[in-house]
Amino acid sequence: MNRVRPGKTERTARFRSIGCCLVLCGGLLGCAASAESPEVLAERGHLMESRGRFQEAIDAYTKALGLRPNDATIYYDRGVAFGRLKRWKEAVEDYTRAIEHDSEMARAYNNRATAYAQQRQFERAVVDFTKAISLDPRGALTYRNRGLAYHDLGQFNQAIEDYTVAIRLDPAALEGPFERGNAYLDAGEYQKAVGDFDRAIAMDSNRAAAWLNRGEAYRRLGDPKHAQSDTAKAKQLDPGVVGTAIAQSLVPTPMAAAAENHAAPSDAVSRRERVLQVATGFLQSKGFHVESVPAPAPFDLVCAKGSRRLRVEVQAPAEGQAALRFTREQIEAAGHEDQPTALVVVGQLAHPASTGLPYTGGTVVQFVENWKPVHEKLVPVVFEYPMR
């Protein structure tokens, strides 16, 4: 099975921007600042962005900049909103202005690099990712992003080096081994590719792309039995994944892939949709107003009751899973004092009778309204150790 090289849209969709910070003060009417102050206008922009109303967010940020034209953070936030609309040139302009007013803003360099990459300007992207790394050498996301840019430039060894650093900095993120596996695959190191796809599958066995790409690595190793088995597993998880652009890219979400290919959503997406439905219904029964959150975000929902507003982290452990699993971004998001997080754990889901049917059932088995992760209880589940 020959893997299909990604087209322009799919290739650049892998790069990750860093979002704006949603800082609310208990509802706009409860804020002490003037209704048209830069602070309130910026807050309105954050709120509109959290609701997916990106043009309204841009309008609010633009008004705020009219009153405070030298504010790097507002330029940065407007750049994020432009990026959500895929208006990459305008995003680059705003990140550049943010950098002009704050040359130490690592996230602005990362996001400007991402916008360059979306326009296939990979050399420029590498320069900006490198600057972001110099300012924040602990940023695993930026190493992964630079690895993607090197990969697109055909510089596989440099890509592998960056993915390796990213894995060391953030061992719980499955993107690291998946992306490094892709780089090994294109570099012709097929056994190492198999090893990384093994790790990605161990971290998320529903990742159809990891099964498909491991099958391709087996095929190139001359192992048709395992290649066919992995390809069949990928098709079982997501009927639309075979033949899509997954070779080097972090593929679109299964739901997006299904929409583009007119295929049924994968089992994983069906399960996730049901989990969020159960969580939303539970929160509404508690008197909360619930809103969805546009991706990417390190939490799943936003809910409000009166002046109290919460981020919501929704977990649904698999059968037999004894502990909840979080990314570093999710743990960090839950640690913000000014943005409290609720934890909702859903269990007792009913599996569909056949592929393509939705999940049913489900109930909330744990609810913590003001959840703070206890760092002493966090246990790393993946380690990397050098071979020599």
PLY file of the C-alpha trace (Angstrom):
ply
format ascii 1.0
element vertex 388
property float x
property float y
property float z
element edge 387
property int vertex1
property int vertex2
end_header
0.00 0.00 0.00
1.63 3.20 -1.13
1.10 6.05 1.24
-0.25 9.22 -0.31
1.89 12.28 0.18
-0.08 15.12 1.69
-1.32 18.00 -0.38
-0.82 21.62 0.50
-3.72 21.94 2.90
-3.10 18.74 4.84
0.65 19.25 5.14
0.41 22.65 6.75
-2.49 21.75 9.03
-0.05 19.95 11.34
1.64 23.05 12.74
0.31 24.21 16.10
-0.29 27.80 17.11
-0.49 28.89 20.72
-3.86 30.42 21.57
-4.72 33.56 23.41
-5.41 33.57 27.14
-9.10 33.76 28.01
-9.19 35.95 31.11
-12.70 36.78 32.25
-13.82 38.85 35.23
-17.12 37.27 36.07
-19.04 38.58 33.06
-18.64 41.89 31.27
-21.23 43.66 33.40
-19.24 42.86 36.53
-16.01 44.49 35.36
-14.94 47.72 36.94
-13.35 49.08 33.77
-15.17 51.27 31.27
-17.35 49.43 28.75
-15.07 50.64 25.95
-11.70 50.45 27.71
-8.88 48.46 26.05
-9.15 45.85 28.81
-12.85 45.24 28.27
-12.52 45.28 24.47
-9.69 42.74 24.66
-11.76 40.61 27.04
-14.66 40.80 24.61
-12.33 39.59 21.88
-11.32 36.61 24.05
-14.96 35.79 24.71
-15.92 35.99 21.03
-12.96 33.82 20.13
-13.92 31.19 22.72
-17.33 31.05 21.02
-15.84 30.66 17.56
-16.94 34.14 16.45
-13.52 35.09 15.15
-14.42 38.13 13.04
-16.16 39.70 16.04
-13.05 38.95 18.08
-10.91 40.70 15.45
-13.22 43.72 15.51
-12.95 43.94 19.31
-9.15 43.65 19.25
-8.96 46.30 16.52
-10.97 48.73 18.68
-8.72 47.96 21.64
-5.62 48.67 19.54
-7.13 51.99 18.51
-6.99 52.95 22.17
-3.74 51.17 22.99
-1.69 50.93 19.77
1.52 49.69 21.43
0.08 46.65 23.24
1.98 43.55 22.10
-0.49 41.15 23.70
-3.49 42.54 21.84
-1.62 42.33 18.53
-0.75 38.74 19.42
-4.38 37.90 20.27
-5.64 39.43 17.04
-3.03 37.40 15.16
-4.44 34.26 16.76
-7.94 35.21 15.60
-6.71 35.86 12.06
-5.06 32.45 12.16
-8.32 30.80 13.17
-9.79 32.20 9.94
-6.70 31.08 7.98
-5.88 34.68 7.12
-2.20 33.94 7.38
-0.73 37.12 5.91
-2.68 39.28 8.35
-1.68 36.94 11.17
1.99 37.37 10.22
1.58 41.15 10.26
0.09 41.10 13.76
2.68 38.72 15.19
5.38 40.95 13.69
3.86 43.98 15.44
3.68 42.03 18.68
7.37 41.19 18.36
8.22 44.83 17.58
6.63 45.84 20.90
7.90 42.83 22.87
10.95 41.16 21.35
10.98 38.49 24.08
7.51 37.07 23.29
8.39 33.49 22.38
4.81 32.51 21.54
4.62 35.28 18.92
7.69 33.85 17.16
6.16 30.35 17.32
2.87 31.53 15.87
4.46 33.67 13.18
6.52 30.65 12.18
3.33 28.58 12.07
1.71 31.18 9.80
4.77 31.10 7.53
4.54 27.31 7.40
0.88 27.50 6.45
2.05 29.51 3.43
4.79 26.92 2.74
7.56 29.35 3.67
9.38 26.68 5.64
12.81 28.36 5.71
11.30 31.43 7.36
9.39 29.16 9.72
12.60 27.45 10.85
14.21 30.83 11.63
11.28 31.90 13.80
10.91 28.54 15.54
14.64 28.71 16.34
14.20 32.15 17.88
11.23 30.93 19.93
13.34 28.03 21.20
16.15 30.39 22.21
13.64 32.36 24.29
11.87 29.31 25.71
14.09 26.21 25.45
11.57 24.10 27.40
8.79 24.48 24.82
8.13 20.98 23.45
5.51 22.30 21.04
8.02 24.59 19.34
10.52 21.75 18.90
7.78 19.63 17.32
6.81 22.50 15.06
10.38 23.08 13.94
10.70 19.35 13.35
7.70 19.52 11.03
9.26 22.41 9.12
12.56 20.54 8.76
10.58 17.48 7.63
8.85 19.50 4.92
12.25 20.76 3.79
13.45 17.16 3.48
15.94 17.62 6.32
14.99 14.42 8.10
17.93 14.17 10.52
17.28 17.66 11.87
13.57 16.81 12.15
14.35 13.63 14.10
16.62 15.55 16.47
13.85 18.07 17.20
11.21 15.39 17.72
13.57 13.60 20.10
13.96 16.74 22.22
10.19 17.28 22.17
9.62 13.72 23.40
12.07 14.27 26.25
10.37 17.53 27.26
6.81 16.21 26.91
6.83 12.40 27.08
3.04 12.17 27.46
2.31 13.79 24.08
1.68 11.14 21.45
2.46 13.58 18.61
6.17 13.21 19.40
6.61 9.50 18.58
4.05 9.68 15.77
5.84 12.56 14.03
9.30 11.11 14.63
8.06 7.81 13.23
7.02 9.63 10.08
10.48 11.21 9.81
12.18 7.82 10.26
9.83 6.43 7.60
10.82 9.08 5.06
14.50 8.77 6.06
14.41 5.05 5.22
14.95 3.90 8.82
11.95 1.61 8.81
12.68 -0.43 11.94
12.99 2.77 13.99
9.76 3.98 12.42
8.02 0.81 13.58
9.33 1.40 17.10
7.92 4.92 17.24
4.56 3.90 15.80
4.50 1.14 18.44
4.83 3.84 21.08
2.16 6.04 19.49
-0.26 3.10 19.35
0.49 2.16 22.97
-0.42 5.73 23.97
-3.59 5.85 21.84
-4.71 2.60 20.26
-7.51 4.42 18.39
-5.07 6.50 16.31
-5.81 5.14 12.82
-2.95 7.08 11.23
-0.38 5.41 13.48
-1.64 1.94 12.49
-1.61 2.87 8.80
1.88 4.33 8.86
3.25 1.39 10.84
1.75 -0.84 8.17
3.63 1.14 5.55
6.87 0.71 7.50
6.26 -3.05 7.69
5.57 -3.13 3.96
8.93 -1.50 3.26
10.61 -3.98 5.58
9.23 -6.80 3.46
6.68 -7.96 6.05
3.35 -8.10 4.13
1.55 -10.01 6.90
1.97 -7.26 9.49
1.48 -4.56 6.83
-1.92 -5.96 5.85
-2.95 -6.46 9.48
-2.12 -2.86 10.41
-3.83 -1.46 7.33
-6.98 -3.45 8.14
-6.89 -2.12 11.71
-6.56 1.46 10.44
-9.58 0.99 8.17
-11.57 -0.49 11.04
-10.84 2.54 13.23
-11.47 5.10 10.51
-12.78 3.97 7.10
-11.71 7.28 5.55
-8.09 7.17 6.65
-6.68 4.87 3.95
-5.78 6.95 0.92
-5.77 10.22 2.87
-2.72 12.39 3.38
-1.10 11.03 6.49
2.47 10.16 5.50
4.30 13.11 7.01
1.45 15.04 8.55
-0.41 15.10 11.78
-3.62 14.20 10.00
-6.86 16.16 10.34
-9.11 14.96 13.13
-11.17 11.88 12.25
-14.29 14.04 12.10
-12.67 16.44 9.63
-11.35 13.55 7.57
-14.79 11.97 7.53
-16.40 15.20 6.37
-13.85 15.66 3.57
-14.11 12.06 2.38
-17.88 11.64 2.94
-17.07 8.69 5.21
-18.65 7.70 8.50
-16.94 9.19 11.58
-14.55 6.86 13.38
-15.35 4.92 16.51
-13.14 7.27 18.52
-15.02 10.35 17.31
-18.41 8.74 18.00
-17.28 7.92 21.52
-15.97 11.43 22.12
-19.18 13.03 20.89
-21.22 10.91 23.29
-18.89 11.73 26.20
-19.31 15.48 25.60
-23.10 15.07 25.27
-23.25 13.32 28.65
-21.02 15.95 30.29
-23.02 18.81 28.79
-26.35 17.35 29.95
-24.98 16.81 33.46
-23.70 20.39 33.74
-26.97 21.78 32.44
-28.83 19.76 35.08
-26.67 21.54 37.66
-27.82 24.92 36.34
-24.76 25.73 34.22
-24.88 27.33 30.80
-22.52 25.25 28.65
-20.56 26.28 25.55
-18.28 24.30 23.26
-14.69 25.39 22.75
-13.06 25.70 19.32
-9.85 23.72 18.83
-7.10 23.86 19.75
-7.68 24.32 23.48
-6.37 22.40 26.52
-9.91 21.94 27.85
-13.20 20.68 26.42
-16.03 23.00 27.43
-16.76 26.31 29.12
-19.66 26.61 31.55
-21.12 29.49 33.55
-23.57 29.93 36.41
-24.25 33.52 37.39
-20.91 35.29 37.59
-18.97 32.05 37.99
-17.27 30.78 34.85
-15.38 27.52 34.56
-13.26 25.68 32.09
-14.28 22.04 31.90
-11.95 19.08 31.46
-13.90 15.98 30.40
-12.37 12.54 30.84
-13.72 9.13 29.83
-11.28 6.38 30.84
-11.32 3.20 28.82
-12.60 0.00 30.36
-10.01 -1.29 32.81
-8.08 2.01 32.86
-7.19 2.68 36.49
-6.07 6.31 36.20
-6.98 9.45 34.30
-4.50 10.64 31.66
-3.71 14.26 30.87
-1.35 16.18 28.64
1.00 18.73 30.12
-1.12 21.49 28.54
-4.23 20.20 30.33
-2.46 20.12 33.70
-1.10 23.64 33.18
-4.53 24.96 32.15
-6.10 23.51 35.29
-3.50 25.27 37.43
-4.58 28.84 36.58
-5.91 30.52 39.71
-7.93 33.11 37.76
-9.47 30.53 35.41
-10.86 27.66 37.54
-11.40 24.27 35.96
-14.10 21.69 36.61
-13.37 17.99 36.13
-16.09 15.73 34.73
-15.44 11.99 34.45
-17.84 9.97 32.27
-18.22 6.20 32.46
-20.58 3.35 31.60
-20.73 4.08 27.89
-22.57 1.57 25.69
-20.56 0.38 22.67
-22.34 0.53 19.30
-23.60 -2.76 17.92
-21.65 -2.24 14.68
-19.17 0.16 13.11
-20.68 3.50 12.13
-23.39 3.52 14.80
-23.16 6.07 17.63
-22.28 5.34 21.24
-25.13 5.45 23.74
-25.51 5.43 27.51
-22.94 7.00 29.75
-23.16 8.71 33.11
-21.04 11.12 35.11
-19.16 9.12 37.74
-17.13 12.00 39.16
-17.57 15.78 39.24
-15.14 18.21 40.86
-16.31 21.78 40.44
-13.00 23.42 41.36
-10.41 20.87 40.33
-6.71 21.37 40.97
-4.38 18.53 40.00
-2.16 17.36 42.83
1.27 17.30 41.23
2.60 14.75 43.72
0.08 12.26 42.31
1.07 12.74 38.67
2.88 9.72 37.28
4.78 9.89 33.93
3.69 7.02 31.70
6.29 7.24 28.93
10.04 7.58 29.24
12.78 7.80 26.63
16.26 6.46 27.28
19.14 6.78 24.78
20.40 3.55 23.27
24.01 4.51 23.91
0 1
1 2
2 3
3 4
4 5
5 6
6 7
7 8
8 9
9 10
10 11
11 12
12 13
13 14
14 15
15 16
16 17
17 18
18 19
19 20
20 21
21 22
22 23
23 24
24 25
25 26
26 27
27 28
28 29
29 30
30 31
31 32
32 33
33 34
34 35
35 36
36 37
37 38
38 39
39 40
40 41
41 42
42 43
43 44
44 45
45 46
46 47
47 48
48 49
49 50
50 51
51 52
52 53
53 54
54 55
55 56
56 57
57 58
58 59
59 60
60 61
61 62
62 63
63 64
64 65
65 66
66 67
67 68
68 69
69 70
70 71
71 72
72 73
73 74
74 75
75 76
76 77
77 78
78 79
79 80
80 81
81 82
82 83
83 84
84 85
85 86
86 87
87 88
88 89
89 90
90 91
91 92
92 93
93 94
94 95
95 96
96 97
97 98
98 99
99 100
100 101
101 102
102 103
103 104
104 105
105 106
106 107
107 108
108 109
109 110
110 111
111 112
112 113
113 114
114 115
115 116
116 117
117 118
118 119
119 120
120 121
121 122
122 123
123 124
124 125
125 126
126 127
127 128
128 129
129 130
130 131
131 132
132 133
133 134
134 135
135 136
136 137
137 138
138 139
139 140
140 141
141 142
142 143
143 144
144 145
145 146
146 147
147 148
148 149
149 150
150 151
151 152
152 153
153 154
154 155
155 156
156 157
157 158
158 159
159 160
160 161
161 162
162 163
163 164
164 165
165 166
166 167
167 168
168 169
169 170
170 171
171 172
172 173
173 174
174 175
175 176
176 177
177 178
178 179
179 180
180 181
181 182
182 183
183 184
184 185
185 186
186 187
187 188
188 189
189 190
190 191
191 192
192 193
193 194
194 195
195 196
196 197
197 198
198 199
199 200
200 201
201 202
202 203
203 204
204 205
205 206
206 207
207 208
208 209
209 210
210 211
211 212
212 213
213 214
214 215
215 216
216 217
217 218
218 219
219 220
220 221
221 222
222 223
223 224
224 225
225 226
226 227
227 228
228 229
229 230
230 231
231 232
232 233
233 234
234 235
235 236
236 237
237 238
238 239
239 240
240 241
241 242
242 243
243 244
244 245
245 246
246 247
247 248
248 249
249 250
250 251
251 252
252 253
253 254
254 255
255 256
256 257
257 258
258 259
259 260
260 261
261 262
262 263
263 264
264 265
265 266
266 267
267 268
268 269
269 270
270 271
271 272
272 273
273 274
274 275
275 276
276 277
277 278
278 279
279 280
280 281
281 282
282 283
283 284
284 285
285 286
286 287
287 288
288 289
289 290
290 291
291 292
292 293
293 294
294 295
295 296
296 297
297 298
298 299
299 300
300 301
301 302
302 303
303 304
304 305
305 306
306 307
307 308
308 309
309 310
310 311
311 312
312 313
313 314
314 315
315 316
316 317
317 318
318 319
319 320
320 321
321 322
322 323
323 324
324 325
325 326
326 327
327 328
328 329
329 330
330 331
331 332
332 333
333 334
334 335
335 336
336 337
337 338
338 339
339 340
340 341
341 342
342 343
343 344
344 345
345 346
346 347
347 348
348 349
349 350
350 351
351 352
352 353
353 354
354 355
355 356
356 357
357 358
358 359
359 360
360 361
361 362
362 363
363 364
364 365
365 366
366 367
367 368
368 369
369 370
370 371
371 372
372 373
373 374
374 375
375 376
376 377
377 378
378 379
379 380
380 381
381 382
382 383
383 384
384 385
385 386
386 387
